[in-house]
Amino acid sequence: MFTHLQVLSSAGVTLDRLLAFVAVAEAGAFVRAAPGDPSRQSLLNRQVRQLEQALKATLLERRGRRVVVTPAGARLRVTVEDLSLGLRGVSALGRSEAVELTLAAGDGALQWLVLPRLGGLKGPRGEGLGEVRFSILASSDAVADVTAGVAHLGLARERPVSADLTYRRVGALRFVACTPRGAARSLGEALRRCPWVEVTGDPAALDAVTRAEGVELQPALRCETFPQAAQAVSTGAYGAVLPAFATQALSAAVDTWPLPLEAGEPVALALVARLRALESQPAARAVFDALARGLSAALEAPVARR
């Protein structure tokens, strides 16, 4: 059973070399993994090279002073993370230990859905979950980050996931059009009369609305994220298509317009996790369940006219 492990160990796969690889992969460069320490940088370079020789695989591709993780490196990174989680689970048996989890999601979902609920997570009967420490990661692809072992949990639009992951649907991502209060009597009129914000990171919602209403729109402002667009709407000068859960945070009075059916159905949102993270730490499973309940309740809340 352990023959292959013995062979790898004798070939040069050591814990120090694995940790050196992870440090460089996370930092994105040997210099960043040991800033201001040329001797340490040289050691890390040598350890990663020896690990690659032992595994007969290229783990990092050098691009100038930076490095990029190869597919083999990405798989090894996940393997090391799984080993760490397993050892942490063994260490936690029979005693209380803080749960440390990294959670990835889009910036808007983190700001409006996740962060307001992390501090109040409870078990199914209202019991506390013990000490939980979160690291938050703004991500354009939370599923990819969970798959790669960069995050333990991720909130993302539902899609098929690998066998290493599990997910729970928490609700629907609905969009609404927001315009300054009293600026128009219909969504079509608002599209024609108001200056609009386009979110360049996710322009599909606004595009679908303009197609459904038969309006050719030239945005007055382009932003990268929904929080930036919401800030523009809060000035009272712009209209924008925003996630419905963002409307509670708007500081200005706005009219909210449901989107036409032609603009598309709501998109399912899911909380994704690495199975190993949940299996190795029962407390992590409790956090996953509690967060899923909290997100579901938030997404079920009606959109109020502000």
Beta strands, then each sheet from edge to edge (+ up, - down):
strand 1: 60-63
strand 2: 66-69
strand 3: 99-105
strand 4: 132-138
strand 5: 153-157
strand 6: 165-173
strand 7: 175-180
strand 8: 197-199
strand 9: 221-223
strand 10: 240-243
strand 11: 254-258
strand 12: 267-274
sheet 1: 1+ 2-
sheet 2: 4+ 3+ 5+ 12- 6+
sheet 3: 10+ 7- 11+
sheet 4: 8+ 9+
end
